[in-house]
Amino acid sequence: MAAEVVRQVNQERTSRGLSELRVDSELTRAACVRAQEIVQSFSHTRPDGSSWSSVSSRVSGENIAKGQQTADKVMAAWMSSEGHRANILRESFGSIGVCAYKVGNVVYWAQEFGR
C-alpha cells in the first residue's frame, strides 16, 4: 500500500511539472514509527508530548490519516485537503517515506517528507 501511495504522489507531482520524490529509508522508518504512534494519539504531537518533527532530523513535513482502506482513498483525502496537498506538492521536498499500519479494521497512515 505504501509503494502505491508513493507512486500516486509522484504522479501528482509530475503532472504539475514537479520532480518525483525519492524514497528515503530513514523517512520510511520514521513514517512507520509515526503510523504506530497515531494509533495511541491521532495528532501531530507525539505520545510523549514532543513535536512530530522529533521523529527524525531528516523530516520536514508530515501528513497523517486514519481509516482509509486503500492508497486511492487516502490519496483522495489528502489531495482534497489544502494543507495535505501542499505538502505533497511542495517544490522544496525531494524525498518521502510512507507507512500504513493496520490495527483491526483501521489503517493508520503516515507520510514523512524531506528536503
C-alpha positions in Angstrom: 0.0 0.0 0.0 2.8 2.4 0.9 4.5 1.9 -2.5 1.2 2.7 -4.3 0.9 6.0 -2.3 4.5 7.0 -3.3 3.6 6.1 -7.0 0.5 8.3 -6.8 2.3 11.2 -5.0 4.9 11.2 -7.8 2.1 11.0 -10.5 0.5 14.1 -8.9 3.8 15.9 -8.8 5.0 15.1 -12.3 1.6 16.0 -13.8 2.3 19.5 -12.4 5.8 19.8 -13.6 7.4 18.9 -10.3 10.2 16.4 -9.7 9.5 13.0 -8.3 10.2 12.3 -4.6 12.8 9.6 -3.9 12.0 7.0 -1.2 14.3 7.5 1.8 14.8 4.6 4.2 15.1 6.9 7.2 11.9 8.7 6.3 10.2 5.4 5.8 11.4 4.2 9.2 10.1 7.5 10.7 6.7 7.1 8.9 6.3 3.6 10.4 7.1 5.0 13.9 4.5 7.7 13.4 1.9 5.4 11.9 2.1 3.3 15.1 2.1 6.3 17.4 -1.1 7.8 15.9 -2.9 4.7 17.0 -2.5 6.0 20.5 -2.9 9.7 19.8 -4.1 10.8 16.3 -2.2 14.1 16.3 0.9 15.7 15.0 2.1 15.8 18.6 3.8 12.5 19.6 2.6 10.4 22.6 5.5 11.8 24.7 4.3 15.4 24.0 7.1 16.2 21.6 6.6 17.5 18.0 6.1 15.2 15.1 9.4 16.5 13.7 11.4 15.0 16.5 10.9 11.5 15.0 13.9 12.2 12.7 16.2 15.0 11.9 15.5 14.5 8.2 11.8 15.1 8.4 10.5 18.5 7.1 6.8 17.7 6.6 4.2 15.2 7.7 0.7 14.0 6.6 -1.3 11.6 8.7 -4.6 9.9 8.1 -6.7 7.1 9.6 -9.5 4.9 8.3 -8.9 4.9 4.6 -8.5 1.3 3.5 -6.6 1.9 0.2 -3.9 4.0 -1.3 -6.5 5.5 -3.6 -8.7 6.6 -0.8 -6.0 8.1 1.4 -4.6 10.0 -1.6 -8.0 11.3 -2.5 -8.4 12.5 1.1 -5.0 14.2 1.2 -5.4 15.8 -2.2 -8.8 17.3 -1.2 -7.2 18.9 1.9 -5.4 22.2 1.2 -2.7 21.6 3.8 -2.0 17.9 3.0 -2.0 18.7 -0.8 0.5 21.5 -0.1 2.9 19.0 1.5 2.5 16.5 -1.4 3.2 19.3 -4.0 5.8 21.3 -2.0 8.6 22.0 -4.5 11.3 22.0 -1.9 10.7 18.4 -0.8 12.9 15.8 -2.5 12.3 12.7 -0.5 9.5 10.7 1.1 8.7 7.8 3.4 5.3 6.3 3.7 3.9 3.7 6.1 0.5 2.1 6.6 -0.2 0.4 9.9 -3.3 -1.7 10.4 -5.0 -2.3 13.7 -8.1 -4.4 13.5 -10.1 -2.9 10.5 -8.5 0.6 10.8 -5.5 1.6 8.7 -3.3 4.4 10.1 -1.2 6.3 7.5 1.9 8.5 7.8 3.8 10.3 5.1 7.1 11.9 6.1 8.7 14.4 3.7 12.4 15.5 3.5 14.3 18.1 1.5 
